[in-house]
Amino acid sequence: MSFEVHVNGRPFDAEPHAGQCLRTYLRERGWFGVKKGCDAGDCGACTVHVDGQPVHSCLYPAVRAEGRAVTTVEGLASPDGELHPVQQRFLDAQGYQCGFCTAGFLMTTATLEAERDTPHDDGKLDDLPRAFKGNLCRCTGYRAIEDAVRGVKHTERPCAGGAVGRNVGAPAGPRVVTGTARYTFDVEVPGLLHMKLLRSPHPHARIVAIDTSAALRVPGVVSVLTPEDAPDTLYSSARHEHPTEDPDDTRVLDDVVRYVGQRVAAVVADSERAAEEGCRRIEVMYEPLPHVTDPEEAMRPGAPVLHAGKGPEERIARVENNVAGEVHGEIGSVEDGFAEADVVYEETFRTQRVQHASLETHGCVAYFEPKEDGTGERLTVRSSTQTPFLTRRALCALYGLPEDEVRVVAGRVGGGFGGKQEMLTEDVVTLAALKLRRPVKLEYTRAEQFHGATTRHPFTIGIKAGARADGTLTAVQMRVVSNTGAYGNHGPAVMFHSVGESFAVYRAPHKKVDAYSVYTNTVPAGAFRGYGLGQVTFAVESAMDELARRLGMDPLVFREKNVIGPGEGMHSPIGEEEDLHIASYGLDQCLSVVRRAIAEDTGAEEVPEGWLVGQGTGLAMIATGPPGGHYADARVSLLADGTYDIAVGTAEFGNGTTTVHQQITAGALNTTEDRLTVRQSDTDVVRHDTGAFGSAGTVVAGKAVLLAATSLAERLRTLAARHTGVARHLCVLGAESVDCAGRTVTLKELYEAGHALGAAEELAVDGHWGGSPRSVAFNAQWFRIAVDPGSGEIRILRSVHAADAGKVMNPMQCRGQVEGGVAQALGATLFETVRVDGRGEVTTAAFRRYRLPQYADVPHTEVHFTETTDAIGPLGAKSMSESPFNPVAPAFANALRDATGLRFTELPVTRDRVWLALDRQARNTVRKAMQK
């Protein structure tokens, strides 16, 4: 058949494959602004216009585009490059973070704008929840997107040296809104092979035999990899600076499977279709083994042992009891503390599995490129990762390669939230690339993201807390059980971190903890925003609220009486961290923000008759970086054209660190951000970087950038003095030149002078920071809600968040981090849950079954920053990526308790659970009344 389609004004006549969707057709032709996010029409990241109408191109058959005009985000701008008005508004408002969803929102908005005041105008622009019901954003919390649609401008262009503290736009902004920002798979690699994984149908089984002969006969299949092809080396998929933080319990391809969805074999073919068919043709003989999905049962004698044959040498605490890690400790005597208490509260709290749901799924491309010295080839792995350097280190250790033979690079990463602090695809793709010496790609589907990646750890927290009649805490005791799933990646570390700051934020003379990270035959858990603190904070803050109520005290007063103060030691029963300090204190200001919100809240919102209204607070403390060292190297250089280059290892995935690094450098060099370029997340650009996790992008990598930029400024002044003969203290560095007592030396001239004077090494300076000492940041969340007892519906009437971020480097970006953290936490509080059945198999492997927060679900959150300056962080800054998540669930639960009188102890607090509890309460009330 003849086929022709016009894409952004250009004709294409290549016929689509049978059954091919428009999204893959467009991406195969280089239109990478069309994103793959869900495979099912749920997220909207693939939205394009077909004859002017928006469609989800992942659902639209490519053959239906025959004879039509298709416009992608790359085609929105005018031919001369002038941005479409919608693109400009998204740029001005910075209506994005990672940007992976942005094209979908742009294309949807552009259509609605075009329909304004036409017969097709159905009022959606005035009803954004309805307009964006087919678009998801995991990062922003949607407020920034609304501002973009409404034309609210936030970005600024500060003067030279004045960038810090201002709303400087992200340097990648123009590329994000035009669809030219390059994410992991937005590259063309000649001769690319595609990998698909065969996954286990059993929760626990030994592989007896694998027959790959039928798979190898499938046209296009090049190779099938099985456990026999993989190294026997044990490792962890978790990425930490110190690999000893995690159990070595994983193989690339194992002959024992421990959860439904574990990879069994890998098929490499010249197309995804052939690779998928190859997987279907593999025949595997399994010997099923007993399985266990409940962590309490897994610790009991006689339970199936998941990692038999491993032990302390693999850093597994108690293999025979499925305990990956444990910690026990006591300060004082909790027995004495409870004896001193006038009120004791004891309860068990449970939190669920949550998916990171970053719109860019896990995946990587491995290929070979010539070495610069012409001596052969080296392996390059382009990956959606938060840890390029640690991933390179792990690959080299796994395959016995020298580090100069491997390069790992991350393009722009489409969301992380901790989920990409793992090596989930790079290991097996590298195995194939090394065997075949050809480029290989593996890109997870959305379903694989649910049953083949990681989740937040489900926790069970038994807490007991006591207080005197005057509200003084006497004792806090917790028993914490974390379900790490089939593998221990991050398990012990998350467990350990969960009972650190959550204990230490409150004074109590007696504290005790027993905590366990337990293996089960379920999908592995991993790093997730908050790293365990959110789960335990839910229990702690609920217990503090309940103690206050039982004492007849204002819960806010109770907290103010018992939280640690400035200069105090932070005491946890797991031991004190010597490098952790309260280098600035903003918790009092956070609680003052809540107090003002309560005082000014008149309750004037229209609440339907019969609805129950309540308000609640939660607080949290978090260390501004991981323990044990988190390292960053940076280099700032003056270039030949008089501009500057910043080289830094940390990845950008919407966390805003690239912008902050530019702002820090612009301030130190007294220049403007448009004279700075950033090279990042590439093992070629600097010596080392631990990675973009633990909220370290500003406080660690930013500190390294500051040290390098400050040192370069001093060297340039010295060089200018040497060049001109003017005293150094009279040389003033400016945006484009150095003023030497009235003589202007351009930076380009200074660069040339440096080389002429034999001082070229003075034009580039390295900075290093080791992540220690560390400070702490504080957050407080307050909600006012209304509950319909007849249906369980909950409306958030007001949401207020106070954040102690130290010196706020970029208020617009930091506000976005807070709003995004609150929105993600609300999803985990209200409805998000990765459900597994009795075999541990995930049953919610699609967005429409998992239920991410949509535009209509997320309230506007009022964000307030405290006025503090940290003594440790760069220019007084603290971290603020993870911490906003942690106090949200308990604040909501406390508001629900205030409204209904019921204490909800399990997340998520779904509408049906609320209705059932209220209905049960009402029936009990009636029954008691009748008994009287």
N, C-alpha and C positions, 0 to 999 in steps of 0.2 A: 504494500500500500504506500501511497505518497503521504508524507507527513511534513507539516511545517508549523512552527510556532514562533512568535516574535517575543523575545525576552528582552525587556528594557530597550526596545526598539531594534534589536538585532535579530535576524532570522536564523533559525536552527531547523535543520531537516533530518537530523538523526532520529530514527524511529525508537520509541521507548521499548524496553524489554517487556515481555508479557507480564502483566500484573504490576508493573512498576508504578510507584506513586510519583507525583509531580516533584515532591521534595528531593528525592534521590536523583531524578532526572536533571533538576536544576543544579544540584551540587556537583554532579559528574561533569557539568559544563562550566564549573568554576564560580558559580554564584553562591559563595560560601556564607553570605549574609542570611541565607535560609538555614535555620538551625534545626537540629534533631534533638528533641527534648523528651518526648513521651511515646512516640510510635502509635498513638491512639487518638489524636485530636483533643487531648485534654489540656495541653499547656499553652498552645498558641504561638510557640516560638518559631514555628515554620510558616506563619501567615504571609501570604502573598496576595496580590491582586490579579484576578483573572477577568479581563474586560472591565476593570474598575471595581470589581466586587471582592471583598476579602474572603479568602478560603484558607482552611488548614491544609497545606499542601501535602501533609503526610497521609491524608485521607482521600485526596483528590487524584483520581487516576490520570497519569500523564497523558494517556491517549485522548482524554477528553479536552486537553488543551489545544488539540489540532485546530489550526485556523484562528486561534485566539491570541490576544495580547496579554502577556504576563509581565507584571511589574514586581520586582523584588525591592528590598530596602536600598540596594545599590542604585536603583533607577528612580528613586524619589527626587533626588537633587536635579537641578537643571543641567543641561549639557555643559554650561560654562562653569559648573562646580558650585554654584550658589545653592545653599541648603534650602530644602523645602521648609516652609514656616514651622511645621511640626518638628522637624529635626532640630531647628534652631531653638525652639522652646525647650525641648528635652535637654539640649546642651546647656542652655541658660539656667535651667532649674536643677541640673544634674539629676535627671529623673531616672537614674540607673545606679547600680553598684557593679556587680560583675558584668552586666550588660548582655548576658546570653539571651534574656527574654526581650530585650529592648526592641529588636526589629519587629516582633509581633505586636507590641504596643504601638509602635510608630505606624505600622501599616493599618491597624485597626483605627487609630485616631485619624489618620489621613483620610480614610474613607468617610468617616463620620463628618469630618470638616468639609469634605467635598459635597456631602449631601445636605449640609446646613442650608435651610431656607429653600429647599427644593421639594418637589412632591414626595421624594423618598425619605425626607427627614422625619424620623419617628421619635425624636426627642432624646435619643440615647446620650448625647453629649451633656445633657442636663441630668442624666441618671447614670453615672459612671459604674455603679455596681452592676447594672444591666449591660452597659456597653462592654465591660471587661469580664463578663462571665466566662468567656472562652480563653482568657489569658491569665497565666500564673506568673508571679514573681516570688522567689524565695528569699531575696535579699533585703528589699527596701522597706517592707511594711506598707507600701503603696502610696504613702503621703507624697513622696517626691514625684511620683508618677502623676498624681492628681495636680500638683503644682505645675508640672510641665504642660499638662493639657490646658490648664487655666491661664498659662502665660505668666506665671510668677517667676521672677528672675532672682537667683540666689548667688550666682558666681560673680566674682570680683576680679579686677586687674590691679593689684596693689603696686605701689611705687617700688623702686629698687630697694632691696633690703627689708621691705615691709611685709613679706609674704606670711610669716608665722602669725597665727591667730586670725587669719582672714579666710574668706570662702573662695580659695583658689580652685578653679575647676581641674578635674582630672586630665592629665596630659593625653590620655587615650580617648578623651571624649569625642573629638571629631571622627575618629575611626569607629567608635562604637555606634554613633548615630548614623553613619553612612554604610555600616555593614562591612567595613574593611579591616576591623580589628581581627587579628588572626588567632583563633583558638586552636586547640590541639589538632583537630583534623582538617583545618582550613588550609591545607597545603596539597600540592600535587606532587606525588612521588612516582617517577616512572617505574614500571615493572612491579607495581605493588601487588603483593599477595594478601589474602584475607584469611583471618583465623576465626573459627567458631569453636566453642567448647561443648563437649558432651558432659552433662552433669548427672550426678547420682540421683536415682529415684528412691534410694533407701536412706534412713536416718543413721544406720550403722551397719557396715558390711565389709567383708574382706573380698577383694577382687581375686577371683580364682583364675580367670582367663579372659583375654580380650582378642577377638577376631576382627582384624581390620581389612581383610581382603576385599570384602564387598565395597567398603568405603573407598579403597584405593582404585577401584574400577570405575568410580564415578568420573565422568569427563570433567576435567578441570582440577581435580584433586591432585595436589603435589606431594603431600606428606601427611601422615597421621602419627602424632606423638602420644605415647603411653608412658606409664611409670617406668618401663624398661629404658626409655630414652632420657629420663630425668636424673639428675644427680641425687645421690642419697643424702646429701647434706641437709641437716635440719637448721631452720632459721625461723624468724618471726616476720610476719608481714608488716608489723608495726614499725614505724620509723622514729627512732630516738637518737640523740647524740651519742648516748651510751647504750649499745645493743643489749647489755646485760640487764636492762630494765624489764625485758620481756622474756618469756619462756621460748626456748628454741623447740617448737613442737610441730613445725610445718615443713612439708616438702612441696616442690613444684608440682609434681603429680605423685600421689600417694597410692599404695596398693590397699590401703584401708580408708574407707570413706566414713565421715563422722557426722554428716548432716545432709539432709535433702537439698541438693543444689551444689554440693562440692564438685569441683571439676574432676573428671575421670580421664579424659583424653582431649587432645586438641587436633582439629583438622585444619590444614592449610591448603587453600585453593586459589585459583585465579579470580574467583568471584565469591561474594557472600552466599549466593544461591547454591553454588557447588559445595561450599564448605558446610552449609546447613544440611544439604542432602547427604554429604559424607557422614555427618554426625548421626543421622537417622539410620545409616547402613551399618554402623558399628554394632557388633554383638558382644555383650559383656555377660560373663557368668559371675554371679555374686553369691557369696555365702553370708546370708543375713546374720547379724549379731544382735544381742539384746540392746535396747536403747533406753535412755532416760532423758526426760525433758525438764524435770523440776529440780532446781538446784538443791533443795533440802533433801529430796530423795537421793540425789546423786552423791551426797556426802555420807549416806548411811552405809553401814557394813553390808556387803552383798550386792551393792549396786553395780551395774555394768561399768567397767573401767575403760575410759576413752583412750587413754594414752599409755596402755600397758607397755612395759619395756623401757619407758623413759623415766627420768627421775631427777635428783638434785643437780646432776651435771647439766641437765637441760633447763635448770632453774625452775622446776616445778615443785611446789612446796610439798604436796602429799599426793602422789600419783594414785595410790590405792583408794583414796577418798575423793578423787576428782577435784582436789583443791589446787588451783593454779598458784594462788598466793594468799597469804593471810597476815593479819597484824593484830596484836593484842597489847593493850597498855592501860595503865591506871595512874591517875594523879590523886593522892590522898586516899580516901576510902569512901566509895560511894555508899557502902552500907551505913557508915556514920552520917554521911550527908543526907540520906533519906530519913534517918532517925531524927535529924535536926529539923526537917521540913514540916511545915504546917499543912501544906498541900502537896500531893504527889499525883502526877499525871502519867499514865502509861498507855501506849497505843502502838499498833503496827501500821506502817504506811507502805504503800506499794506504788512503784512507778513502772511504766511500760516501755517496750521497745519503740523507738522513734527512728524513722529514716531521715538521713541528711537531706535527701531530695534535691541536691544540687541539679540544676537543669542540664548541665553538661555531665554526661555519665562518665564512668571510669573508662580509661582506654589509653593506648599509646601506639606509636608507629616506630619501628626500629629499622634502620637502614645503614648502609656503609657509605662513607665519604672519604675522599683522599686526605691523607695527612698533609699538613702544611709543608713539611720538609720533603715531601715526595717519596717517602720510604715505604709506602703501602697505604692500607686503609685502616680506619678505625670505626668503631660502632657508635652511631648516634641514636639515642632513644628520645623521641619527642613525646612527652607524657603530660597528662592532666594530673599534676602532682603538686603538693605543697612542699615537697622536700627533694629537689633535684640532686643535691649533693649527697644526702644520705642514701638516696636510691642508687646513685652511682656506686657508692661504697658497698652497698649490699650486693649489687650485681657483680662487682669485681670479686668479692669474697665468694659468691656462689659459684662463679664459673672460672675462678683462678685467673682473672685478667688484671693486668696493671692499670692503674687509674688513668694513665695517659692514653690508653687504648679505648676508653669509653667516655663519651660525652652525653650528658643528660640535660635536656632543655625543656622548659615549660613555656608554651605560648601564653596568651591570656587564658586564665583558667575560669571556667564557667561555674563558679561556686565551689566551696570546699566544706566549711563548717567542721573541720576535723576529719571528715571521711577520706580525704586524700592525703592524710598522714599515714598512708599505707602503701605497700607494694603489692597490688592485686593483679596487675596485668603485665607489668614490665618483666617479671621473671620468666613467664612462659613464652612471651613474645621474643625475648632475647634468646631463649632456648631454640626457638624455630629459626630465628635469623642467623644464629651461629651455625646451625646445622645446614641450612640451605644457602647461606651467603646471598640472600636476596631480601628485599624490603618486605616486612610483614606488619600488618595492622590488626589490632583487636579493639573493637569498640563495643562496650556493653550496651545491650538493649535496656529499656526501662525495667522490664521484668527481671533481667539479670541483676540490675541494681538493687532490687529488693531481696532476691534469694541467693545472690552470689557476691554481694559486697558486704558491708557491715552496718550495724545499727548502734543506737545509743544503748548502754547497758541497762537492762531491767534490774531494779533494786527492790529488796524488801528490807525495811528499816524498822526494827523494834526500838522504840525510844522510851525512856523513863526519865522524868525530870521532877525535881522538887524545889520548893521555895518556901521561905518564911512568910508570915502574915504581912510583913512590911514590903514584900515583893522581892526580897533578896534571894537569888538563886543559891541553892546549897549543893545540888548535885545534878549531873547529867550523865546518863548511861545509854549506850547504843549497841545494838547487835545488828550488823549490816551484812547482808548476803547479796552479792552481785553475780548475776548470771552472765558469764563471759562467752557462752556458746561453745562451739566445738573446738575453738582455738583460743589461746591466751593472749593474742595481740592486744596490748594496752590493758589487759585485765587487771593484773596486780597494781599497775600504776594508777589506773582510774580508781580502784578500790582505796588505795593509800591516799590519794589526793582528796577523795570524797570526805574523809574524816579528819582533814587538816583544818583549813580555815573555817569550816562549818562549826567545829568545836571552839576554835580559838577566838571567834568574834564575841563570845559571851564569857564573862567572868563567872567562875564557879570554883570553889576550892576542891571539889571532888568530881573527877571525870573518869569515865571508863569506856573502853571500846573493845569489841571483838568483831573483826571484819574478815570476810571470806570472799574470794573470787573463785567461782566454781564452774567447772566444765559441764556442759550438757550437750545433747545431740540436737542442737538448734543452730541457726545461722549465727556466725560469730558476731559479737559486738566489737566496738572499737572506739576510737577517739571521737568525741562529739562535743560541741560547744558547751563549755562549763566543766568538762572532764570530771564528771562525778559529783561536782558540788551541787548542781541543780537538784539531783535526786535527794541528797541528804538534807539540803536546805529546805526542801518541801516538808520534811518531817520536823526539823528543828523549829522552823518558824511557825508551823502549825501548833507544835507543843508549847512554844512560848505564848502564843495567842490564847491557848486553852488555859494555861496556868493563870494568866492575867484575868481571864473571865471568871475563873473559879475563886480568885482572890477578890473579885469585885473591883479590879483596877482597870484603868484605861490601858489597853495593850501598848499604846505608844509610850506612855509613861513607864510601863514595865520594861520595855526595851531600853529606854534612855537610862534607866537605873542600872541595867545589867551589862550593857555593851562595854567593850574595852574602850579606853580613852587614849589620847595622844601620849606617846612615850611609854605606854604600858607594854609589858611582855605579852606575847601571843602563845598561850599554853594549850597544847593538845596532848591527849594521852599517847599519841604515837611518837611524841618527842618534839623538841623544838628545833627549828631550822635556823642555824646561826647567822645565815646571810640574809634573813628576812626581817625587815624593819618597817615600822610605821614612819616612813620618811616624809609624809604629809598626812594630814587627818581632815577628812571632809564628811565623816559620818554624821556629826552633829548638824552640819548644814543640810545633809540629805533628809534627816528626820525633821528639821525645821521646815523644809519644803512640804513634806507631808502634812505637818501640823497646819501650815497656812492653807493648804488645799482643803483640809477638813473644815477649817474655820470659815473660809470663803464660800464653801459649797452650800448653797441655800436650798438645794433640792427642788429647784424651780422647774426642772425638766418635767415634761408631761409623762407621767407614769400611769398606765392603765389601772383602773380601779381593781382592787383585789390583789395586785402584784405586791410582792415582798421586796423591800429595799434594804440594802446593807452596804457597808464599806469595810475595807480591810487593807492591811499593810504587810509587807515582807521586806526584809533587808538581807544583804549578803556582803561578804568580804572575799576578795580573791587576790592572790599573789600576782604581781605584774611580771610574770615570767615563770618558766618551769624551774624546778630545782636541779642542782647538779651541773649547771653550766649550759648555756645556750649561746652559741658563738656566731659572730657575724664579722666578715671582712668587707670593706668597702674601699673604693678608690675614686677620687675626684681629680680630674685632669683638666688643664687648660689646653684647648685644641688650637690648631694652626689658624683657624678663622676667627679666633677671639671668643669663641663660646666654650662652654664647659661640658664635660662628659662625667656622668655619675655611673659607676659600675657597682652593682650590689647583687647579692645572690638570692634575696628573698623573692617569692612569687607574688604576683598580683592576681587576686580573684575577687575583687570588689571590696577588699579590706581597706583600700585607700592609701596603702603605704607608699606607693609610687609618688603620689601627690605630696605626701608629707616629706619624703626624702628630697623632693624638689624644693619645697618650702624651706626646709632646714638649710639646704645648700645655698639657696638664694639669700637667706638672711646672713649666713656666715660670709658670703662673698660680696654682699651688698649689690646684688644684681636682680634681674627679673627672671621669672620662671621660663619665659620664652627663649632664654639664652642657655637653657640647660636641656640636655638629653639624658635619658636613663637607659642603660642596658642592664638587664636583670634576669634572674631565674635561669641561668645558664652556667654550667660548670666551667665554661671557658673564661668567664668574665672576671671572676675573683678567685681567691685561694679556697675559701670555704664559707658556707653559711648553713647553720643547722636546719633552718626551714621556717616557713610561715605558719607557725602554730604556737599555742600558748600565748597568744596576743603579743608576740614578740616583734612585730614589724616596726613599731615605733620605738619601743623602749630598748630593743637590742640592736637591730639593724639601723634604726634611726640614730642611735648613739654612735655607732661606727661611722655613719655618714657625717655626723656632726664633727667628730674628731678629725676626720680626713679633711673636711671642708675648712674648718677653723685653722688647721695647720697649713693648708694650701694658701689661705689668705695671708698668713704671716710670711710664708715663703715668697709670695708674689710681691709683697711690700719690700721685702729685703732685696729681691732681684731688681725691682724698680729703682731702689736707692743705689744699688751698684751700677745700674745702667746709666743713671742720670747724674750721679755724684751728689744727689740731694740727701739730706739726713733722713733716715728711715722713718722717724716719727712725723715727718712732713709729707710722707707719701700716703695718699688716701685712695683706697680702692673704690672704684665706682662701677656702674653697670657695664660699661663698655671700655673703660680706660682707667688709668691711675693718674691722679692729680699729684704731681710732684712739685709742690711749692709754686704752682702756677703753670708748670709745664705739663702738657697732656701727653701721656704715653698710652696709645691704644693697646688693648690686650693682644691684638694681632702683632703689633710691634714688639710687645714684651715677650711674646712667644719666640719671635725671631731672635731677640736679644739673648734669651735663655740659651738657645742653640749656639749663637755666636760666642757667648762667654763660656761655653763648655758646661753649662748648668742645666742641661735638658732634664736631668733627673729631678730638678726642683719644680718642674711643671706638673707633676703627678704625685699625689700623696695617698698613702694607704692609711686606713683607720681600722681599728679592731676593738671589739667589745665582747667580753665573755659572759655577759648576762648576770653577773653577780658583783655587788650586792643587789638585792631586790626590794621593792616596796610593795605596798598593798593598795588596792582601790576598793571603794565602797559604792554600793548602789541601794536604792530603796524604791519600791514600787507601791502605788496606792490605786485602788479601784473603788468606784461606787457602781453598784450593779442593781438590776431589778430582775426578779424571778417570777414567772407565772406558775403558780402552784397547780394550775389545771393542765399544763402541758409540759412543764419542765423547761420551757424556753427561758433563756437568760439574755438580757440586754446589758451591755456595758455602757453606763451613763457617762462615766468619766474615767480617764486613765492618765495618771501622773507618774513620771519617772524622774528621780533625782540621781545624778551620776557624778561621782567624784573622780574626774578624769585628769586632775592636775591642770597644768597649762594646756588649754584646748588648742591644738595646733591648727585645726580646720573645723570651725563650728558646724558648717554645713555637713561635712562628711561624718563628723562624730555624732551629730544628731541622727544621721541616717543609720549609723551602726546601732545606736540605741533603739531606734524605731524598728529596725529589722530584727534585733534580738528579742524585743517585746513581742513582735508579731509571730516569730517562730516559736517562742515559748507559749504564746496563747494557743497555737495549733496543738502543741504537746499537752496543754492543759485541758483543752475542750474536746478534741476529737481525734487527733492523730494517734494511730497505734498500728504497729506491724503485728498482725495476728498470725499465730501459728496453730496448727491443729495438733492432735495427740501424737503425731509422728514428728512434730517439729517443723513441718512444711509450712512455708509462708503462704497465706491465703489472700493477701492484700497486695498483689504484685502489679498494681497499676494505680495511677493517680485517682481514677474515678472510684476505686475501691478503698484507697488509702485516705483520701480526704485532706488535701492541703488547704491552708487558709486562702480564700479568694478575696478579692477586693471588698466584697460586701461583708466579710467576716471580721475585718480588722478595724478597730476604732482609731481615731486620731489620738496619739499619746502626746501629752504636753511634756517636753523634755527640759529639765533644768540642770545646769552645770554649776557645781560648787566653785568657789573661788579659792583654790589652793595651788601651791607651786611645790612640786615634789623635789626633794633634795637629791634624788638619785636619777630620775628619768631625764632624758635630753631636754634641755630648756625648761625643765619642770613638768614635763608631760608624764602621764601614766597610760596604761593600756585600757582599751574600752571596746574590744571586739566580743569577748566571751561573756563578760560579767553582767550585762543587762539581762541576759536570759534567766539568771539564777533566782531572783526574788519574785518572779512573775507568778508561778504556780501557787506558792503559799499565800501571796497577797490575794489572789483570786479565791482560793479556798477559804481564807479568813473572811473575805467579804460575803461569801456564800454562807458561811457559818453565822455571820451577823444577820443576814437576811432571813435565814430559815431556822436557825437554832440547831442545825445538824452539822456534824463534823464529817466531811468527806475525806476519806483516808486513802483513796485509790485514784490514780490518774489513768486515763483522762476522765474528767467530770462531764460525761456526755449528758445530753438532754434526757435520754431515757433513764439513766441512773438517777438523775435529779428527780424526775417525775416519780419513779418507783419509790424513792426514799420519802418524798413528801406524801405520796399516797399512803404508804405504810404508816407514816407519822399520823396522818389524819385518821386512818382507821383505828389506830391504837388509842387516839384521843377519844373517838366516839365510843369505843369499847369500854374504856375506863369510866366515861361519863355514864354509860348504861349500867355499869356495875355498882355505881354509887346509888 
